[in-house]
Amino acid sequence: QVQLVESGGGLLQPGGSLRLSCAASGSIFSAKPIGWYRQAPGKERELVAFITSGGGTNYADSVKGRFTISRDNAKNTLYLQMNSLKPEDTAVYYCTYASSRVYWGQGTQVTVSS
């Protein structure tokens, strides 16, 4: 089993920044970080940032230029730096790792409001 714990969410005004963290533990030897998803109430869960095994990254069009995904393999941690936050970024953010299956964290709430 792989356990993922997201942290770093919060309430802030538009234009602010947050850094989300995802700490992985458990049977992680064969697991690799995949990326970050988010889900707003009544909405489908959507991919916001993806990281490949080689370190390449992909972003949803809605967050390009504002979000940056990164990882620290020594710390078994995945990050999402979020800048210039907008109200439409409000959602629960989830990290994912994968081996023979996909693992999800419990999510961390990000609320952007004036």
Secondary structure, DSSP 8 states (H G I E B T S, - for coil): -EEEEEE--EEE-TT--EEEEEEEEES-TT-EEEEEEEE-TTS--EEEEEE-TTS-EEE-TTTTTTEEEEEEGGGTEEEEEE-S--GGG-EEEEEEEESSSEEE---EEEEE--
